[in-house]
Amino acid sequence: MILYSFRRCPWAMRARLALRYAECPVEVVEVSLKAKPAELLVLSPKGTVPVLDTGEGVLDESLEIMRWALTRHDPQDWLLRSDPEAAQATDALIVRNDRDFKLQVNLYKYAERYPEHSREHYRQQAEGWLVELEALLAQHTYLFAEHPSLADAALMPLMRQFAGVEPQWFAEAPYPRLRAWLQGWLESALFKAVMAK
């Protein structure tokens, strides 16, 4: 199996997390986004990462790759099969992360490209999401359980990107649970393994 990836891409990052966690033997090919390999474009003409060639088919959406990996091996119940209600809530949360929060992170991170408003304005627009996640983490160690789930692994890479825009602000912001949750991921052996150069 071959995964076409880009190390810092949040979508590729979460695919690598799930594949590593699920112990799927996969060769990771680091792609230069300026010079995409021809074999990647043959597999997936849209040319974005991640793309997984399973040998039996091609998956070119990060969530699709995550779910495929977790159906093969899921020792900690990342799919929350034991809690169907939480599993359903997971899907809704990921949709909003990928649609709404992604847009807010782009505006905040690249504020100079969107001079209609200040970086502070874009950050404030995103804070409603941070408040919501902080409230979820007040109920459990992770977003929906006392162990990581698909939601945590899917949301973490984008939150990492958000936190990195103004690290000092994030370090002092009134979201201690969210900060601890993110730090826990960043310090985990799993995350370090998938981020190794």
MARKOL-850661 format. One line per 2 residues: number of its first residue (from 1); for each residue y, z, x negated of C-alpha. Coordinates in nm, 4 decimals, decimal comma. Each point is the difference from the previous one (the first is absolute). Layout:
BEGIN
NUM	Y Z X  ...
% end
This chain:
BEGIN
1	0,0000 0,0000 0,0000  0,3477 -0,0867 -0,1229
3	0,3265 0,1619 0,1125  0,3205 -0,1860 -0,0760
5	0,2619 0,2673 -0,0355  0,3450 0,0869 -0,1313
7	0,0159 0,3494 -0,1437  0,3258 0,1176 0,1578
9	-0,0385 -0,1710 0,3390  -0,0481 0,2707 0,2669
11	-0,2395 -0,2189 0,2012  -0,2159 -0,0754 -0,3023
13	0,0161 0,3661 -0,0997  -0,1479 0,1190 0,3263
15	-0,2742 -0,2617 -0,0128  -0,0930 0,1202 -0,3503
17	0,0003 0,3630 0,1200  -0,2486 -0,0735 0,2777
19	-0,2251 -0,2183 -0,2162  -0,0115 0,2627 -0,2754
21	-0,0568 0,2861 0,2435  -0,2799 -0,1960 0,1713
23	-0,1555 -0,0703 -0,3425  0,0043 -0,3763 0,0525
25	-0,0724 -0,1766 -0,3297  0,2928 -0,2369 -0,0281
27	0,1674 -0,1927 -0,2794  0,3781 0,0358 0,0266
29	0,1997 -0,3051 -0,1042  0,3670 0,0809 -0,0634
31	0,2121 -0,2837 0,1363  0,3373 -0,1118 -0,1309
33	0,2018 -0,0580 0,3165  0,1986 -0,2702 -0,1840
35	-0,3126 -0,1897 -0,1064  -0,2691 0,0531 0,2617
37	-0,3433 -0,1210 -0,1083  -0,1325 -0,3116 0,1732
39	-0,3198 0,1801 0,1017  0,2073 0,2577 0,1936
41	0,1820 -0,2757 0,1911  -0,3308 -0,1686 0,0826
43	-0,1332 0,3267 0,1463  0,3226 0,0870 0,1818
45	0,2669 -0,2718 0,0257  0,2709 0,2544 0,0926
47	-0,0249 0,1189 -0,3589  0,0694 0,3681 0,0534
49	-0,1992 0,2928 -0,1365  -0,2362 0,1674 0,0570
51	-0,2770 -0,2547 0,0481  -0,3648 0,1048 -0,0185
53	-0,2738 -0,2538 -0,0590  -0,3112 0,1874 0,1129
55	-0,2329 -0,2815 -0,0971  -0,0763 -0,0396 0,3703
57	0,3537 -0,0519 0,1230  0,3682 0,0519 -0,0727
59	0,2197 0,2859 0,1211  0,3732 -0,0401 -0,0562
61	0,1565 0,2903 0,1899  0,0136 0,3445 -0,1611
63	-0,1105 0,1904 0,3114  -0,2849 -0,2431 0,0545
65	-0,1149 0,0667 -0,3581  0,0325 0,3773 0,0465
67	-0,2033 0,0016 0,3207  -0,2624 -0,2309 -0,1500
69	-0,0429 0,2368 -0,2968  -0,0123 0,3114 0,2189
71	-0,2660 -0,1425 0,2308  -0,2186 -0,0413 -0,3099
73	0,0461 0,3539 -0,1331  0,2237 0,2790 0,1332
75	-0,1207 0,3366 -0,1355  0,3061 0,2027 0,1107
77	0,0404 -0,1680 0,3419  0,3249 -0,1837 -0,0737
79	-0,0615 -0,1963 0,3221  0,0043 0,3282 0,1960
81	-0,3149 -0,0907 0,1938  -0,0306 0,3697 0,0837
83	0,3411 -0,0087 0,1784  0,0470 -0,3212 0,2047
85	0,3410 0,1158 0,1284  0,1303 0,0430 -0,3552
87	-0,1534 -0,3339 -0,0981  0,1961 -0,1666 0,2809
89	0,3199 0,1777 -0,1035  -0,0640 -0,1230 -0,3550
91	0,0125 -0,3621 0,1118  0,3329 0,0475 0,1793
93	0,1528 0,1839 -0,2970  -0,1056 -0,2711 -0,2469
95	0,1450 -0,2742 0,2229  0,3379 0,1764 0,0027
97	-0,0152 0,0644 -0,3747  -0,0740 -0,3641 -0,0757
99	0,2549 -0,1385 0,2449  0,2931 0,2431 0,0233
101	-0,0115 0,2218 -0,3079  -0,0700 -0,2986 -0,2275
103	0,3231 -0,1625 0,1205  0,1930 0,3255 -0,0541
105	-0,1407 0,0404 -0,3525  0,1074 -0,3553 -0,0873
107	0,3570 0,0605 0,1211  0,0174 0,3327 -0,1831
109	-0,1592 -0,1207 -0,3238  0,2003 -0,3234 -0,0163
111	0,3221 0,1293 0,1570  0,2125 -0,2185 -0,2290
113	-0,1507 -0,3063 0,1723  0,1064 0,1341 0,3405
115	0,3648 0,1026 -0,0543  0,0702 0,0427 0,3732
117	-0,0930 0,3671 -0,0497  -0,0337 0,2519 -0,2821
119	-0,3276 0,1110 -0,1570  0,0641 0,3426 0,1554
121	0,0234 -0,1625 0,3439  -0,3338 -0,1769 -0,0483
123	-0,1586 0,3227 -0,1209  0,1241 0,1847 0,3074
125	-0,1454 -0,2727 0,2218  -0,3413 0,0684 -0,1570
127	0,0175 0,3775 0,0274  -0,1318 0,0104 0,3563
129	-0,3324 -0,1171 -0,1418  0,0040 0,2719 -0,2654
131	0,0676 0,2617 0,2687  -0,2970 -0,1284 0,2000
133	-0,2385 0,0095 -0,2965  0,1226 0,3467 -0,0982
135	-0,0871 0,1185 0,3534  -0,3502 -0,1504 -0,0224
137	-0,0533 0,1734 -0,3346  0,0997 0,3318 0,1559
139	-0,3208 -0,0256 0,2054  -0,2455 -0,1062 -0,2730
141	-0,0143 -0,0321 -0,3781  -0,0141 -0,3777 0,0517
143	0,1461 -0,2109 0,2803  -0,2848 0,0431 0,2505
145	-0,2529 0,2334 -0,1601  -0,0672 0,2496 -0,2771
147	-0,1255 -0,2894 -0,2127  0,1467 -0,3423 -0,0835
149	-0,0428 -0,2802 0,2492  0,0770 -0,3678 0,0339
151	0,3506 0,0950 0,1163  0,0769 0,1955 -0,3169
153	-0,1248 -0,2718 -0,2341  0,1763 -0,2728 0,1987
155	0,3383 0,1775 0,0198  0,0162 0,1576 -0,3455
157	0,0863 -0,3117 -0,2080  0,3082 -0,0819 0,2093
159	0,1111 0,3649 -0,0001  -0,0379 -0,0022 -0,3786
161	0,2325 -0,3009 -0,0098  0,2525 0,1734 0,2265
163	-0,0054 0,3215 -0,2060  0,0585 -0,1985 -0,3192
165	0,3324 -0,1489 0,1136  0,1938 0,3264 -0,0407
167	-0,2461 0,2476 -0,1542  0,2558 0,2806 -0,0249
169	0,0906 -0,0295 0,3668  -0,3678 -0,0027 0,1011
171	-0,0718 0,3035 -0,2206  0,2697 0,1997 0,1832
173	-0,0442 -0,1420 0,3517  -0,1179 0,2313 0,2798
175	-0,3529 -0,1416 0,0082  -0,2092 0,2407 -0,2107
177	-0,3321 -0,0843 0,1662  0,0523 -0,3733 -0,0375
179	0,0979 0,0487 -0,3642  -0,3103 0,2119 -0,0693
181	-0,2204 -0,2538 0,1814  0,1382 -0,2873 -0,2074
183	-0,0249 0,1975 -0,3240  -0,3605 0,0877 0,0785
185	-0,0832 -0,3684 0,0309  0,1901 -0,0970 -0,3150
187	-0,1835 0,2652 -0,2012  -0,3435 -0,0821 0,1418
189	-0,2720 -0,1487 -0,2180  -0,0429 -0,2766 0,2600
191	0,3621 -0,1128 -0,0196  0,0092 0,0204 -0,3786
193	-0,3147 -0,2110 -0,0190  0,1391 -0,2815 0,2170
195	0,3339 -0,0004 -0,1854  -0,1483 -0,0190 -0,3500
197	0,1252 -0,3067 -0,1870
% end
